[in-house]
């Protein structure tokens, strides 16, 4: 059973070298999730015609969600019309609110990461920093995986996804 303590401190090693090699040589993982490829299964929090949100498979923080356009786009602004971008940001905001209501959160980090050398599909990271993390371990340090990722079972990830979904109240798109 997961306790609050091991949700935030129980880490297991993360093979960063293998991750980088896979992300640079395999198909786009977001496109594969959208296609429903079982090799790329993630716990989906939300999905509509344009967007998908799922738990980070390698979370350094408990409740870490990734939000993506379903269509493969690579540039965070120029590949979208203003209306498309703002619609995605509405999803980011509302997923962020659901995460914040689901897990203890001192600060909610929202950022777009990726690279033209790997993880080219635009996506936004929603990462809740738990209360009590010393300042020097916050921000980019809190998002890093080189010191390991949370040691969560698939059942614990499923329970987390269900908890976030239960706090999700997305407005319909107009």
Secondary structure, DSSP 4 states (H G I P E B T S, - for coil): ---HHHHHH-EE---HHHHHHHHHHSPPHHHHHHHT-GGG---EEEE-SSEEEEE-TT-SSTT-EEEEESS----TTTTS-HHHHHHHHHHHHHHHHHHHHHS--SEEEEEE--BTTB--S-EEEEEEEPTT--GGGSTHHHH--TT-EE---HHHHHHHHHHHHHT--PPPP-
